[in-house]
Every structure is written in C-alpha cells, then in structure tokens.
C-alpha cells in the first residue's frame, strides 16, 4: 500500500481524481483503504496497475497472496 500512497501523493488533486475515476473508485476510498491497510479487491488492483502504467503493481497491493490470485504472474517473476 505504500507504493499506492506514494503514487497518489505524486499526483495533483485533479490527477488523483482522474486516476481514481479510471479505476472506478474515489480518491477518498483509496485514501481510507491505505490508512486502514485494507485489502483491495482483485479487480480494483488490476485497474490500479493498469491505470498507473505499472507504477503500482498487483504484487505491491497483495504482497502475501498475489500468487494465489494471479498464478500467471509466477511465470513473469525473474529467477533469483
């Protein structure tokens, strides 16, 4: 969620509202979710990743369970 907070803070208020609208939500909802460390739904997480051009990834938003939600991303993870 820190990545989302940082991303939003880098945008102007108008840009934040446009971003949230493209994600079918509101800035207020995103800010509340960040402050409460609330888990965002998979569909919203995909919209955030898409509309942030990957700056905020699904993996950032779901660090503990992304493998179970999006198993196809496992093949996109670089080998260590």
PyMOL CGO cylinders between C-alpha atoms (Angstrom):
from pymol import cmd
from pymol.cgo import CYLINDER

trace = [
    CYLINDER, 0.00, 0.00, 0.00, 2.96, 2.31, 0.47, 0.3, 1, 1, 1, 1, 1, 1,
    CYLINDER, 2.96, 2.31, 0.47, 3.53, 2.24, -3.28, 0.3, 1, 1, 1, 1, 1, 1,
    CYLINDER, 3.53, 2.24, -3.28, -0.05, 3.36, -3.88, 0.3, 1, 1, 1, 1, 1, 1,
    CYLINDER, -0.05, 3.36, -3.88, 0.26, 6.12, -1.26, 0.3, 1, 1, 1, 1, 1, 1,
    CYLINDER, 0.26, 6.12, -1.26, 3.49, 7.39, -2.83, 0.3, 1, 1, 1, 1, 1, 1,
    CYLINDER, 3.49, 7.39, -2.83, 1.96, 7.23, -6.30, 0.3, 1, 1, 1, 1, 1, 1,
    CYLINDER, 1.96, 7.23, -6.30, -1.13, 9.20, -5.26, 0.3, 1, 1, 1, 1, 1, 1,
    CYLINDER, -1.13, 9.20, -5.26, 0.93, 11.78, -3.39, 0.3, 1, 1, 1, 1, 1, 1,
    CYLINDER, 0.93, 11.78, -3.39, 2.94, 12.45, -6.55, 0.3, 1, 1, 1, 1, 1, 1,
    CYLINDER, 2.94, 12.45, -6.55, -0.25, 13.41, -8.42, 0.3, 1, 1, 1, 1, 1, 1,
    CYLINDER, -0.25, 13.41, -8.42, -2.09, 16.71, -8.26, 0.3, 1, 1, 1, 1, 1, 1,
    CYLINDER, -2.09, 16.71, -8.26, -5.59, 16.63, -6.74, 0.3, 1, 1, 1, 1, 1, 1,
    CYLINDER, -5.59, 16.63, -6.74, -7.12, 16.69, -10.22, 0.3, 1, 1, 1, 1, 1, 1,
    CYLINDER, -7.12, 16.69, -10.22, -4.86, 13.88, -11.40, 0.3, 1, 1, 1, 1, 1, 1,
    CYLINDER, -4.86, 13.88, -11.40, -5.75, 11.86, -8.30, 0.3, 1, 1, 1, 1, 1, 1,
    CYLINDER, -5.75, 11.86, -8.30, -9.46, 12.26, -9.07, 0.3, 1, 1, 1, 1, 1, 1,
    CYLINDER, -9.46, 12.26, -9.07, -8.92, 11.30, -12.73, 0.3, 1, 1, 1, 1, 1, 1,
    CYLINDER, -8.92, 11.30, -12.73, -6.88, 8.26, -11.70, 0.3, 1, 1, 1, 1, 1, 1,
    CYLINDER, -6.88, 8.26, -11.70, -9.50, 7.12, -9.19, 0.3, 1, 1, 1, 1, 1, 1,
    CYLINDER, -9.50, 7.12, -9.19, -12.29, 7.60, -11.73, 0.3, 1, 1, 1, 1, 1, 1,
    CYLINDER, -12.29, 7.60, -11.73, -10.39, 5.48, -14.27, 0.3, 1, 1, 1, 1, 1, 1,
    CYLINDER, -10.39, 5.48, -14.27, -10.16, 2.83, -11.54, 0.3, 1, 1, 1, 1, 1, 1,
    CYLINDER, -10.16, 2.83, -11.54, -13.94, 3.07, -10.92, 0.3, 1, 1, 1, 1, 1, 1,
    CYLINDER, -13.94, 3.07, -10.92, -13.47, 4.34, -7.37, 0.3, 1, 1, 1, 1, 1, 1,
    CYLINDER, -13.47, 4.34, -7.37, -12.80, 7.56, -5.48, 0.3, 1, 1, 1, 1, 1, 1,
    CYLINDER, -12.80, 7.56, -5.48, -9.71, 9.15, -4.01, 0.3, 1, 1, 1, 1, 1, 1,
    CYLINDER, -9.71, 9.15, -4.01, -11.43, 9.07, -0.65, 0.3, 1, 1, 1, 1, 1, 1,
    CYLINDER, -11.43, 9.07, -0.65, -11.91, 5.30, -0.85, 0.3, 1, 1, 1, 1, 1, 1,
    CYLINDER, -11.91, 5.30, -0.85, -8.28, 4.76, -1.85, 0.3, 1, 1, 1, 1, 1, 1,
    CYLINDER, -8.28, 4.76, -1.85, -7.02, 7.02, 0.98, 0.3, 1, 1, 1, 1, 1, 1,
    CYLINDER, -7.02, 7.02, 0.98, -9.25, 5.23, 3.51, 0.3, 1, 1, 1, 1, 1, 1,
    CYLINDER, -9.25, 5.23, 3.51, -8.03, 1.82, 2.29, 0.3, 1, 1, 1, 1, 1, 1,
    CYLINDER, -8.03, 1.82, 2.29, -4.42, 2.98, 2.58, 0.3, 1, 1, 1, 1, 1, 1,
    CYLINDER, -4.42, 2.98, 2.58, -4.87, 4.37, 6.10, 0.3, 1, 1, 1, 1, 1, 1,
    CYLINDER, -4.87, 4.37, 6.10, -6.66, 1.23, 7.34, 0.3, 1, 1, 1, 1, 1, 1,
    CYLINDER, -6.66, 1.23, 7.34, -4.29, -1.09, 5.46, 0.3, 1, 1, 1, 1, 1, 1,
    CYLINDER, -4.29, -1.09, 5.46, -7.38, -2.57, 3.86, 0.3, 1, 1, 1, 1, 1, 1,
    CYLINDER, -7.38, -2.57, 3.86, -7.00, -5.29, 1.27, 0.3, 1, 1, 1, 1, 1, 1,
    CYLINDER, -7.00, -5.29, 1.27, -8.21, -4.10, -2.12, 0.3, 1, 1, 1, 1, 1, 1,
    CYLINDER, -8.21, -4.10, -2.12, -10.20, -6.41, -4.35, 0.3, 1, 1, 1, 1, 1, 1,
    CYLINDER, -10.20, -6.41, -4.35, -8.50, -8.17, -7.25, 0.3, 1, 1, 1, 1, 1, 1,
    CYLINDER, -8.50, -8.17, -7.25, -10.46, -6.26, -9.92, 0.3, 1, 1, 1, 1, 1, 1,
    CYLINDER, -10.46, -6.26, -9.92, -9.58, -2.87, -8.38, 0.3, 1, 1, 1, 1, 1, 1,
    CYLINDER, -9.58, -2.87, -8.38, -5.95, -3.95, -8.03, 0.3, 1, 1, 1, 1, 1, 1,
    CYLINDER, -5.95, -3.95, -8.03, -5.79, -4.76, -11.74, 0.3, 1, 1, 1, 1, 1, 1,
    CYLINDER, -5.79, -4.76, -11.74, -7.32, -1.37, -12.60, 0.3, 1, 1, 1, 1, 1, 1,
    CYLINDER, -7.32, -1.37, -12.60, -4.79, 0.39, -10.37, 0.3, 1, 1, 1, 1, 1, 1,
    CYLINDER, -4.79, 0.39, -10.37, -1.90, -1.45, -12.01, 0.3, 1, 1, 1, 1, 1, 1,
    CYLINDER, -1.90, -1.45, -12.01, -3.23, -0.71, -15.50, 0.3, 1, 1, 1, 1, 1, 1,
    CYLINDER, -3.23, -0.71, -15.50, -4.03, 2.95, -14.90, 0.3, 1, 1, 1, 1, 1, 1,
    CYLINDER, -4.03, 2.95, -14.90, -0.76, 3.64, -13.09, 0.3, 1, 1, 1, 1, 1, 1,
    CYLINDER, -0.76, 3.64, -13.09, 1.11, 2.14, -16.07, 0.3, 1, 1, 1, 1, 1, 1,
    CYLINDER, 1.11, 2.14, -16.07, 2.56, -0.47, -13.73, 0.3, 1, 1, 1, 1, 1, 1,
    CYLINDER, 2.56, -0.47, -13.73, 3.91, 2.02, -11.19, 0.3, 1, 1, 1, 1, 1, 1,
    CYLINDER, 3.91, 2.02, -11.19, 1.67, 0.31, -8.60, 0.3, 1, 1, 1, 1, 1, 1,
    CYLINDER, 1.67, 0.31, -8.60, 1.59, -3.41, -9.27, 0.3, 1, 1, 1, 1, 1, 1,
    CYLINDER, 1.59, -3.41, -9.27, -0.81, -6.11, -8.13, 0.3, 1, 1, 1, 1, 1, 1,
    CYLINDER, -0.81, -6.11, -8.13, 2.15, -7.65, -6.33, 0.3, 1, 1, 1, 1, 1, 1,
    CYLINDER, 2.15, -7.65, -6.33, 2.63, -4.39, -4.38, 0.3, 1, 1, 1, 1, 1, 1,
    CYLINDER, 2.63, -4.39, -4.38, -1.03, -4.39, -3.36, 0.3, 1, 1, 1, 1, 1, 1,
    CYLINDER, -1.03, -4.39, -3.36, -1.16, -8.11, -2.49, 0.3, 1, 1, 1, 1, 1, 1,
    CYLINDER, -1.16, -8.11, -2.49, 2.35, -8.99, -1.27, 0.3, 1, 1, 1, 1, 1, 1,
    CYLINDER, 2.35, -8.99, -1.27, 1.19, -12.06, 0.67, 0.3, 1, 1, 1, 1, 1, 1,
    CYLINDER, 1.19, -12.06, 0.67, -1.37, -13.59, -1.66, 0.3, 1, 1, 1, 1, 1, 1,
    CYLINDER, -1.37, -13.59, -1.66, -0.77, -12.49, -5.25, 0.3, 1, 1, 1, 1, 1, 1,
    CYLINDER, -0.77, -12.49, -5.25, 0.47, -15.96, -6.24, 0.3, 1, 1, 1, 1, 1, 1,
    CYLINDER, 0.47, -15.96, -6.24, -2.92, -17.46, -5.37, 0.3, 1, 1, 1, 1, 1, 1,
    CYLINDER, -2.92, -17.46, -5.37, -4.95, -14.73, -7.04, 0.3, 1, 1, 1, 1, 1, 1,
    CYLINDER, -4.95, -14.73, -7.04, -2.86, -14.33, -10.20, 0.3, 1, 1, 1, 1, 1, 1,
    CYLINDER, -2.86, -14.33, -10.20, -0.84, -17.56, -10.67, 0.3, 1, 1, 1, 1, 1, 1,
    CYLINDER, -0.84, -17.56, -10.67, 0.05, -16.46, -14.20, 0.3, 1, 1, 1, 1, 1, 1,
    CYLINDER, 0.05, -16.46, -14.20, 2.30, -13.78, -12.69, 0.3, 1, 1, 1, 1, 1, 1,
    CYLINDER, 2.30, -13.78, -12.69, 4.57, -16.51, -11.30, 0.3, 1, 1, 1, 1, 1, 1,
    CYLINDER, 4.57, -16.51, -11.30, 5.97, -17.06, -14.78, 0.3, 1, 1, 1, 1, 1, 1,
    CYLINDER, 5.97, -17.06, -14.78, 6.69, -13.32, -15.02, 0.3, 1, 1, 1, 1, 1, 1,
    CYLINDER, 6.69, -13.32, -15.02, 8.83, -13.28, -11.88, 0.3, 1, 1, 1, 1, 1, 1,
    CYLINDER, 8.83, -13.28, -11.88, 12.54, -13.14, -12.73, 0.3, 1, 1, 1, 1, 1, 1,
    CYLINDER, 12.54, -13.14, -12.73, 14.60, -16.01, -11.38, 0.3, 1, 1, 1, 1, 1, 1,
    CYLINDER, 14.60, -16.01, -11.38, 16.72, -15.17, -8.36, 0.3, 1, 1, 1, 1, 1, 1,
]
cmd.load_cgo(trace, "trace")
